Amino acid sequence: MLSGNTIADVGETLVALLRDNIEDIGIGNDQGGKISLLSPAYVNSTNGIRLTLFLYSINETPYLKNQGKILSQPPDEFEFPPLSLDLYYILTAYPIIGSDTKEPDLTTETLTARRILGKAMRVFYDNGILSSSALQGGLANTEEELRITLNPITVEDLTRIWSVFPDTHYFTSVSYLVTPVRLRSERKISNARVIDKEMDFGSIVQEENN
């Protein structure tokens, strides 16, 4: 069911999709690295995060913005169309560059991060349309359908995004668009049903000419 929780439900859906499809490289389970919706600013060498999917921008879906229809809710209410949104995510994989037990092999760790990123991109490519049981939370088993597409952005735009994390090292990232994400409107119009009808008839009298 559409609700104000839909944005969170989308995030839950994407994380579940990644966890279910890239466990073969030891990520997404209790023994492997973590997948998180956190900002890159919160990732460090001790929290075990290997992959983040950070929601960095939300825009109204342009081609669904001017829906003129009002949806009917029986028996006598009309509901405004849902707010349709485009969600933009940054997908980033991280090497583990610090350990309490041993000095990491930075080349190996970097290659592992590249493999994780490639696996995640393949998962999104192979599952570009999500619906029904693939959705999580309040979206599960509804008629909603989400499209995941790679969103090409320039190095300049990517640099701007990372510039808001001044104390964070840059790691290779890619942007994704998830749409349409619909939030149900709570605006309703009551429409009283016709229960009585009164009709009044008159007669036209034609005047005689003398």
Accessible surface in RSA format (square Angstrom, percent):
REM  Atomic radii and reference values for relative SASA: ProtOr
REM  Chains: A
REM  Algorithm: Lee & Richards
REM  Probe-radius: 1.40
REM  Slices: 20
REM RES _ NUM      All-atoms   Total-Side   Main-Chain    Non-polar    All polar
REM                ABS   REL    ABS   REL    ABS   REL    ABS   REL    ABS   REL
RES MET A   1   139.83  72.4 118.77  78.6  21.05  50.1  91.95  78.2  47.88  63.4
RES LEU A   2    24.69  13.7  20.38  14.6   4.31  10.8  20.38  14.3   4.31  11.6
RES SER A   3    38.74  32.7  33.38  44.5   5.36  12.4  34.48  73.4   4.27   6.0
RES GLY A   4    68.09  84.0   0.00   N/A  68.09  84.0  32.85  90.1  35.24  78.9
RES ASN A   5    98.97  68.2  96.61  93.4   2.36   5.7  13.17  31.7  85.80  82.9
RES THR A   6     1.33   0.9   1.33   1.4   0.00   0.0   1.03   1.4   0.31   0.5
RES ILE A   7    45.19  25.7  43.36  32.3   1.82   4.4  43.36  31.2   1.82   5.0
RES ALA A   8    69.84  64.2  53.39  82.4  16.45  37.4  63.79  89.8   6.05  16.0
RES ASP A   9    12.51   8.8  12.51  12.4   0.00   0.0   0.00   0.0  12.51  12.5
RES VAL A  10     0.00   0.0   0.00   0.0   0.00   0.0   0.00   0.0   0.00   0.0
RES GLY A  11     3.39   4.2   0.00   N/A   3.39   4.2   3.39   9.3   0.00   0.0
RES GLU A  12    85.42  49.0  79.51  60.2   5.91  14.1  35.08  67.8  50.35  41.1
RES THR A  13     0.52   0.4   0.12   0.1   0.40   1.0   0.12   0.2   0.40   0.6
RES LEU A  14     1.31   0.7   1.31   0.9   0.00   0.0   1.31   0.9   0.00   0.0
RES VAL A  15    11.61   7.6  11.61  10.5   0.00   0.0  11.61  10.1   0.00   0.0
RES ALA A  16    23.99  22.1  20.38  31.5   3.60   8.2  23.43  33.0   0.56   1.5
RES LEU A  17    20.08  11.2  15.33  11.0   4.75  11.9  19.56  13.7   0.52   1.4
RES LEU A  18     0.00   0.0   0.00   0.0   0.00   0.0   0.00   0.0   0.00   0.0
RES ARG A  19    98.59  41.4  98.59  50.3   0.00   0.0  18.74  25.6  79.85  48.4
RES ASP A  20   111.03  77.8  80.59  80.2  30.44  72.0  23.09  54.3  87.95  87.7
RES ASN A  21    60.65  41.8  45.61  44.1  15.04  36.2   8.23  19.8  52.42  50.7
RES ILE A  22     0.00   0.0   0.00   0.0   0.00   0.0   0.00   0.0   0.00   0.0
RES GLU A  23    87.59  50.3  75.83  57.4  11.75  28.0  15.96  30.9  71.63  58.5
RES ASP A  24   104.35  73.1  60.23  59.9  44.13 104.3  53.22 125.3  51.13  51.0
RES ILE A  25    54.85  31.2  27.86  20.8  26.99  65.1  37.30  26.9  17.56  47.6
RES GLY A  26    36.69  45.2   0.00   N/A  36.69  45.2  26.45  72.6  10.24  22.9
RES ILE A  27     1.04   0.6   1.04   0.8   0.00   0.0   1.04   0.8   0.00   0.0
RES GLY A  28    15.95  19.7   0.00   N/A  15.95  19.7   2.61   7.2  13.35  29.9
RES ASN A  29    52.39  36.1  37.65  36.4  14.74  35.5  25.87  62.3  26.51  25.6
RES ASP A  30   142.61  99.9 105.87 105.4  36.74  86.9  28.73  67.6 113.87 113.6
RES GLN A  31   165.84  92.7 127.78  93.4  38.06  90.6  70.18 149.4  95.66  72.6
RES GLY A  32    23.50  29.0   0.00   N/A  23.50  29.0  11.49  31.5  12.01  26.9
RES GLY A  33    13.73  16.9   0.00   N/A  13.73  16.9   7.70  21.1   6.03  13.5
RES LYS A  34   117.35  57.2 113.59  69.7   3.76   8.9  71.87  64.7  45.48  48.4
RES ILE A  35     5.76   3.3   0.05   0.0   5.72  13.8   0.05   0.0   5.72  15.5
RES SER A  36    18.35  15.5  13.54  18.1   4.81  11.1  12.09  25.7   6.26   8.8
RES LEU A  37    79.93  44.5  62.97  45.0  16.96  42.6  63.51  44.6  16.42  44.2
RES LEU A  38    78.37  43.6  74.65  53.4   3.72   9.4  77.52  54.4   0.85   2.3
RES SER A  39    16.19  13.7  12.65  16.9   3.53   8.1  11.43  24.3   4.76   6.7
RES PRO A  40     0.95   0.7   0.88   0.8   0.07   0.3   0.88   0.7   0.07   0.5
RES ALA A  41    52.86  48.6  27.48  42.4  25.38  57.7  27.48  38.7  25.38  67.2
RES TYR A  42   143.40  66.9 133.08  75.7  10.31  26.8  90.39  67.9  53.01  65.3
RES VAL A  43    26.13  17.2   7.79   7.0  18.34  44.2   7.79   6.8  18.34  49.7
RES ASN A  44    80.87  55.8  66.85  64.6  14.02  33.8  39.76  95.7  41.11  39.7
RES SER A  45    44.50  37.6  29.66  39.6  14.85  34.2  10.02  21.3  34.49  48.3
RES THR A  46   118.92  84.6  83.46  84.6  35.46  84.5  71.17  95.6  47.75  72.2
RES ASN A  47    39.04  26.9  29.46  28.5   9.59  23.1  32.87  79.1   6.17   6.0
RES GLY A  48    25.90  31.9   0.00   N/A  25.90  31.9  25.10  68.9   0.80   1.8
RES ILE A  49     8.93   5.1   7.58   5.6   1.36   3.3   7.58   5.5   1.36   3.7
RES ARG A  50    26.94  11.3  26.94  13.7   0.00   0.0   3.44   4.7  23.49  14.2
RES LEU A  51     0.07   0.0   0.07   0.0   0.00   0.0   0.07   0.0   0.00   0.0
RES THR A  52     0.14   0.1   0.13   0.1   0.02   0.0   0.02   0.0   0.13   0.2
RES LEU A  53     0.77   0.4   0.62   0.4   0.16   0.4   0.62   0.4   0.16   0.4
RES PHE A  54    43.24  21.6  43.24  26.8   0.00   0.0  43.24  26.2   0.00   0.0
RES LEU A  55    50.01  27.9  34.65  24.8  15.36  38.6  34.65  24.3  15.36  41.3
RES TYR A  56    58.84  27.5  27.59  15.7  31.25  81.3  27.20  20.4  31.64  39.0
RES SER A  57    37.53  31.7  28.61  38.2   8.92  20.6  19.32  41.1  18.21  25.5
RES ILE A  58    77.66  44.2  50.94  38.0  26.72  64.4  50.94  36.7  26.72  72.5
RES ASN A  59    73.24  50.5  68.29  66.0   4.94  11.9  20.12  48.4  53.12  51.3
RES GLU A  60    67.74  38.9  52.44  39.7  15.31  36.4  16.56  32.0  51.18  41.8
RES THR A  61     1.16   0.8   1.09   1.1   0.07   0.2   1.09   1.5   0.07   0.1
RES PRO A  62    99.43  72.5  83.40  76.0  16.03  58.3  87.40  72.2  12.03  74.7
RES TYR A  63   144.52  67.5 108.57  61.8  35.96  93.6 114.81  86.3  29.72  36.6
RES LEU A  64    43.72  24.3  39.75  28.4   3.97  10.0  39.97  28.1   3.75  10.1
RES LYS A  65   124.66  60.8 102.71  63.0  21.95  52.3  47.68  42.9  76.98  82.0
RES ASN A  66   137.16  94.6 105.77 102.2  31.39  75.6  39.55  95.2  97.62  94.4
RES GLN A  67    77.78  43.5  52.32  38.2  25.46  60.6  25.30  53.9  52.48  39.8
RES GLY A  68    73.22  90.3   0.00   N/A  73.22  90.3  40.68 111.6  32.54  72.9
RES LYS A  69   165.61  80.8 159.31  97.8   6.29  15.0 107.87  97.1  57.74  61.5
RES ILE A  70    68.28  38.9  46.76  34.8  21.52  51.9  46.76  33.7  21.52  58.4
RES LEU A  71    79.11  44.1  76.50  54.7   2.61   6.6  79.11  55.6   0.00   0.0
RES SER A  72    75.60  63.9  55.58  74.2  20.02  46.1  33.46  71.3  42.14  59.0
RES GLN A  73    52.83  29.5  52.57  38.4   0.25   0.6   7.66  16.3  45.17  34.3
RES PRO A  74   115.78  84.4  91.08  83.0  24.71  89.8  94.20  77.8  21.59 134.2
RES PRO A  75   104.00  75.8  77.39  70.5  26.62  96.8  81.38  67.2  22.63 140.6
RES ASP A  76    53.16  37.2  48.99  48.8   4.17   9.9   4.87  11.5  48.28  48.2
RES GLU A  77    59.96  34.4  58.47  44.2   1.49   3.5  11.18  21.6  48.78  39.8
RES PHE A  78    66.71  33.4  66.71  41.3   0.00   0.0  66.71  40.4   0.00   0.0
RES GLU A  79     5.79   3.3   5.79   4.4   0.00   0.0   0.00   0.0   5.79   4.7
RES PHE A  80    45.12  22.6  45.05  27.9   0.06   0.2  45.05  27.3   0.06   0.2
RES PRO A  81    25.05  18.3  16.14  14.7   8.91  32.4  16.14  13.3   8.91  55.4
RES PRO A  82    13.58   9.9   7.36   6.7   6.22  22.6   7.49   6.2   6.09  37.9
RES LEU A  83    79.22  44.1  72.75  52.0   6.48  16.3  78.31  55.0   0.91   2.4
RES SER A  84     3.08   2.6   0.84   1.1   2.24   5.2   0.60   1.3   2.48   3.5
RES LEU A  85    13.53   7.5  13.53   9.7   0.00   0.0  13.53   9.5   0.00   0.0
RES ASP A  86    10.67   7.5  10.67  10.6   0.00   0.0   0.03   0.1  10.65  10.6
RES LEU A  87     0.00   0.0   0.00   0.0   0.00   0.0   0.00   0.0   0.00   0.0
RES TYR A  88    39.76  18.6  39.76  22.6   0.00   0.0  13.56  10.2  26.20  32.3
RES TYR A  89     3.63   1.7   3.63   2.1   0.00   0.0   2.03   1.5   1.59   2.0
RES ILE A  90     1.39   0.8   1.37   1.0   0.02   0.1   1.37   1.0   0.02   0.1
RES LEU A  91     0.00   0.0   0.00   0.0   0.00   0.0   0.00   0.0   0.00   0.0
RES THR A  92     0.00   0.0   0.00   0.0   0.00   0.0   0.00   0.0   0.00   0.0
RES ALA A  93     4.54   4.2   1.60   2.5   2.94   6.7   1.60   2.3   2.94   7.8
RES TYR A  94     6.07   2.8   6.07   3.5   0.00   0.0   6.07   4.6   0.00   0.0
RES PRO A  95    15.96  11.6   8.43   7.7   7.53  27.4   8.43   7.0   7.53  46.8
RES ILE A  96    38.49  21.9  38.49  28.7   0.01   0.0  38.49  27.7   0.01   0.0
RES ILE A  97    83.85  47.7  66.24  49.3  17.61  42.4  66.24  47.7  17.61  47.8
RES GLY A  98    24.26  29.9   0.00   N/A  24.26  29.9  20.42  56.0   3.84   8.6
RES SER A  99    60.11  50.8  22.86  30.5  37.25  85.8  20.92  44.5  39.20  54.9
RES ASP A 100   153.05 107.2 110.49 110.0  42.56 100.6  37.24  87.7 115.81 115.5
RES THR A 101   125.56  89.3  87.86  89.1  37.69  89.8  81.80 109.9  43.75  66.1
RES LYS A 102   153.69  75.0 140.95  86.5  12.74  30.3  94.86  85.4  58.84  62.7
RES GLU A 103   156.99  90.1 131.30  99.3  25.69  61.2  59.12 114.4  97.86  79.9
RES PRO A 104    22.93  16.7   9.45   8.6  13.48  49.0  14.70  12.1   8.23  51.1
RES ASP A 105    85.91  60.2  71.89  71.6  14.02  33.1  35.32  83.1  50.59  50.5
RES LEU A 106   105.54  58.8 100.90  72.2   4.64  11.7 101.33  71.2   4.21  11.3
RES THR A 107    94.37  67.1  87.94  89.1   6.44  15.3  56.18  75.5  38.20  57.7
RES THR A 108    69.71  49.6  69.27  70.2   0.43   1.0  49.49  66.5  20.21  30.6
RES GLU A 109    35.62  20.4  35.62  26.9   0.00   0.0   1.02   2.0  34.59  28.2
RES THR A 110    48.96  34.8  48.96  49.6   0.00   0.0  30.81  41.4  18.15  27.4
RES LEU A 111    87.15  48.5  86.56  61.9   0.59   1.5  86.56  60.8   0.59   1.6
RES THR A 112    37.04  26.3  37.04  37.5   0.00   0.0  24.35  32.7  12.69  19.2
RES ALA A 113     0.84   0.8   0.42   0.6   0.42   1.0   0.61   0.9   0.23   0.6
RES ARG A 114   114.92  48.3 106.68  54.4   8.24  19.6  42.48  58.1  72.43  43.9
RES ARG A 115   137.03  57.5 127.31  64.9   9.72  23.1  57.70  78.9  79.32  48.1
RES ILE A 116     2.55   1.5   2.55   1.9   0.00   0.0   2.55   1.8   0.00   0.0
RES LEU A 117    13.91   7.7  13.91   9.9   0.00   0.0  13.91   9.8   0.00   0.0
RES GLY A 118    38.24  47.2   0.00   N/A  38.24  47.2  31.77  87.2   6.48  14.5
RES LYS A 119    50.68  24.7  47.71  29.3   2.97   7.1  27.59  24.8  23.09  24.6
RES ALA A 120     0.00   0.0   0.00   0.0   0.00   0.0   0.00   0.0   0.00   0.0
RES MET A 121    55.27  28.6  52.44  34.7   2.83   6.7  40.61  34.5  14.66  19.4
RES ARG A 122   117.28  49.2 111.57  56.9   5.71  13.6  57.06  78.0  60.22  36.5
RES VAL A 123     3.39   2.2   1.88   1.7   1.51   3.6   3.39   2.9   0.00   0.0
RES PHE A 124     2.45   1.2   1.39   0.9   1.06   2.8   1.64   1.0   0.81   2.3
RES TYR A 125   184.86  86.3 162.45  92.4  22.40  58.3 122.01  91.7  62.85  77.5
RES ASP A 126    93.85  65.7  59.58  59.3  34.27  81.0  24.96  58.7  68.89  68.7
RES ASN A 127    44.75  30.9  40.24  38.9   4.52  10.9   4.90  11.8  39.86  38.5
RES GLY A 128    22.00  27.1   0.00   N/A  22.00  27.1  15.23  41.8   6.77  15.2
RES ILE A 129   107.52  61.2  85.00  63.3  22.52  54.3  85.00  61.2  22.52  61.1
RES LEU A 130     5.00   2.8   4.35   3.1   0.66   1.7   5.00   3.5   0.00   0.0
RES SER A 131    47.52  40.2  41.30  55.1   6.22  14.3  11.44  24.4  36.08  50.6
RES SER A 132    53.80  45.5  53.53  71.4   0.27   0.6  29.22  62.2  24.58  34.4
RES SER A 133    87.63  74.0  70.25  93.8  17.38  40.0  35.75  76.1  51.88  72.7
RES ALA A 134    44.65  41.1  27.59  42.6  17.06  38.8  38.32  54.0   6.33  16.8
RES LEU A 135     1.77   1.0   0.00   0.0   1.77   4.5   0.00   0.0   1.77   4.8
RES GLN A 136    53.84  30.1  52.94  38.7   0.89   2.1   0.92   2.0  52.91  40.1
RES GLY A 137    41.91  51.7   0.00   N/A  41.91  51.7  23.43  64.3  18.48  41.4
RES GLY A 138    35.13  43.3   0.00   N/A  35.13  43.3  27.83  76.4   7.30  16.3
RES LEU A 139     1.61   0.9   1.61   1.2   0.00   0.0   1.61   1.1   0.00   0.0
RES ALA A 140    38.03  35.0  25.43  39.2  12.60  28.7  25.43  35.8  12.60  33.4
RES ASN A 141   114.45  78.9  83.54  80.7  30.91  74.4  28.38  68.3  86.07  83.2
RES THR A 142    37.45  26.6  21.01  21.3  16.44  39.2  28.75  38.6   8.70  13.1
RES GLU A 143   177.32 101.8 143.69 108.7  33.63  80.1  65.54 126.8 111.78  91.3
RES GLU A 144    18.02  10.3  15.24  11.5   2.78   6.6   4.75   9.2  13.27  10.8
RES GLU A 145    83.56  48.0  75.93  57.4   7.63  18.2  16.89  32.7  66.66  54.4
RES LEU A 146     2.36   1.3   2.36   1.7   0.00   0.0   2.36   1.7   0.00   0.0
RES ARG A 147    84.51  35.5  84.40  43.0   0.11   0.3  29.51  40.3  55.00  33.3
RES ILE A 148     9.95   5.7   0.78   0.6   9.17  22.1   0.78   0.6   9.17  24.9
RES THR A 149    67.42  47.9  62.98  63.8   4.44  10.6  61.47  82.6   5.94   9.0
RES LEU A 150    90.34  50.3  71.78  51.3  18.56  46.7  71.78  50.4  18.56  50.0
RES ASN A 151    31.34  21.6  28.00  27.1   3.34   8.0   2.10   5.1  29.23  28.3
RES PRO A 152   121.60  88.6  92.00  83.9  29.60 107.6 102.39  84.5  19.21 119.4
RES ILE A 153    53.77  30.6  22.79  17.0  30.98  74.7  28.96  20.9  24.81  67.3
RES THR A 154    82.42  58.6  74.90  75.9   7.51  17.9  79.95 107.4   2.47   3.7
RES VAL A 155   123.57  81.3 119.05 107.8   4.52  10.9 119.83 104.1   3.74  10.1
RES GLU A 156   108.90  62.5 100.52  76.0   8.38  20.0  38.34  74.2  70.57  57.6
RES ASP A 157    54.70  38.3  53.45  53.2   1.25   3.0  12.74  30.0  41.96  41.8
RES LEU A 158    20.19  11.2  20.19  14.4   0.00   0.0  20.19  14.2   0.00   0.0
RES THR A 159    80.82  57.5  76.90  78.0   3.92   9.4  64.90  87.2  15.92  24.1
RES ARG A 160   133.91  56.2 127.96  65.2   5.95  14.2  62.51  85.4  71.40  43.3
RES ILE A 161    27.96  15.9  22.62  16.9   5.34  12.9  27.95  20.1   0.01   0.0
RES TRP A 162    15.44   6.2  10.76   5.2   4.68  11.0  10.36   5.5   5.08   8.2
RES SER A 163    73.11  61.8  46.84  62.5  26.27  60.5  43.27  92.1  29.84  41.8
RES VAL A 164    99.35  65.4  72.99  66.1  26.36  63.5  80.67  70.1  18.68  50.7
RES PHE A 165    16.88   8.4  12.90   8.0   3.98  10.4  15.07   9.1   1.81   5.2
RES PRO A 166   116.24  84.7  78.19  71.3  38.05 138.3  87.89  72.6  28.35 176.2
RES ASP A 167   144.06 100.9 106.54 106.0  37.51  88.7  42.53 100.1 101.53 101.3
RES THR A 168    35.19  25.0  14.93  15.1  20.25  48.3  13.11  17.6  22.07  33.4
RES HIS A 169   139.28  76.1 132.47  92.1   6.81  17.4  83.50  86.1  55.78  64.9
RES TYR A 170   116.73  54.5  92.78  52.8  23.94  62.3  80.99  60.9  35.74  44.1
RES PHE A 171    43.20  21.6  40.13  24.9   3.07   8.0  43.20  26.2   0.00   0.0
RES THR A 172    55.22  39.3  52.00  52.7   3.23   7.7  36.01  48.4  19.22  29.1
RES SER A 173     8.22   6.9   0.00   0.0   8.22  18.9   0.00   0.0   8.22  11.5
RES VAL A 174    30.40  20.0  26.39  23.9   4.02   9.7  30.40  26.4   0.00   0.0
RES SER A 175     2.74   2.3   0.00   0.0   2.74   6.3   0.00   0.0   2.74   3.8
RES TYR A 176     9.75   4.5   9.75   5.5   0.00   0.0   6.39   4.8   3.35   4.1
RES LEU A 177    34.60  19.3  34.60  24.8   0.00   0.0  34.60  24.3   0.00   0.0
RES VAL A 178     0.89   0.6   0.89   0.8   0.00   0.0   0.89   0.8   0.00   0.0
RES THR A 179    11.36   8.1  11.36  11.5   0.00   0.0  11.36  15.3   0.00   0.0
RES PRO A 180    19.79  14.4  19.19  17.5   0.59   2.2  19.19  15.8   0.59   3.7
RES VAL A 181     0.46   0.3   0.00   0.0   0.46   1.1   0.46   0.4   0.00   0.0
RES ARG A 182    74.09  31.1  73.07  37.2   1.03   2.4  12.13  16.6  61.96  37.5
RES LEU A 183    34.15  19.0  33.43  23.9   0.72   1.8  33.43  23.5   0.72   1.9
RES ARG A 184    77.77  32.7  62.19  31.7  15.58  37.1  21.83  29.8  55.94  33.9
RES SER A 185    22.39  18.9  12.06  16.1  10.33  23.8  17.01  36.2   5.38   7.5
RES GLU A 186   162.47  93.3 138.57 104.8  23.90  56.9  53.16 102.8 109.32  89.3
RES ARG A 187   153.26  64.4 147.10  75.0   6.16  14.7  62.30  85.1  90.97  55.1
RES LYS A 188   106.56  52.0  74.42  45.7  32.14  76.5  29.12  26.2  77.44  82.5
RES ILE A 189    80.01  45.5  76.99  57.4   3.02   7.3  80.01  57.6   0.00   0.0
RES SER A 190    92.95  78.5  67.09  89.5  25.86  59.6  38.92  82.9  54.04  75.7
RES ASN A 191    77.42  53.4  74.18  71.7   3.24   7.8   6.99  16.8  70.43  68.1
RES ALA A 192    92.16  84.7  65.63 101.3  26.54  60.4  71.70 101.0  20.46  54.2
RES ARG A 193   164.02  68.9 142.38  72.6  21.64  51.5  37.08  50.7 126.93  76.9
RES VAL A 194   130.56  85.9  96.87  87.7  33.70  81.2 102.06  88.7  28.50  77.3
RES ILE A 195   166.23  94.6 125.52  93.5  40.71  98.1 134.47  96.8  31.76  86.2
RES ASP A 196   120.86  84.7  97.17  96.7  23.69  56.0  32.84  77.3  88.02  87.8
RES LYS A 197   161.20  78.6 131.20  80.5  30.01  71.4  81.71  73.5  79.49  84.7
RES GLU A 198   163.84  94.1 130.12  98.4  33.71  80.3  49.57  95.9 114.26  93.3
RES MET A 199   124.09  64.3  94.06  62.3  30.03  71.5  70.60  60.0  53.49  70.9
RES ASP A 200   139.52  97.7 104.25 103.8  35.27  83.4  34.42  81.0 105.10 104.8
RES PHE A 201   167.05  83.6 138.60  85.8  28.45  74.0 141.60  85.9  25.45  72.8
RES GLY A 202    78.44  96.7   0.00   N/A  78.44  96.7  40.28 110.5  38.15  85.5
RES SER A 203   104.57  88.4  70.24  93.7  34.32  79.1  47.23 100.6  57.33  80.3
RES ILE A 204   174.98  99.6 142.47 106.1  32.51  78.4 145.68 104.9  29.30  79.5
RES VAL A 205   126.21  83.0 102.34  92.7  23.87  57.5 105.31  91.5  20.90  56.7
RES GLN A 206   162.24  90.7 139.91 102.2  22.34  53.2  49.24 104.8 113.00  85.7
RES GLU A 207   152.70  87.7 133.84 101.3  18.86  44.9  52.42 101.4 100.28  81.9
RES GLU A 208   162.21  93.1 135.20 102.3  27.00  64.3  53.89 104.2 108.32  88.4
RES ASN A 209   148.79 102.6 116.10 112.2  32.69  78.7  32.77  78.9 116.02 112.1
RES ASN A 210   198.55 136.9 122.41 118.3  76.14 183.3  68.34 164.5 130.20 125.8
END  Absolute sums over single chains surface
CHAIN  1 A    13618.4      10772.3       2846.1       7381.0       6237.4
END  Absolute sums over all chains
TOTAL         13618.4      10772.3       2846.1       7381.0       6237.4
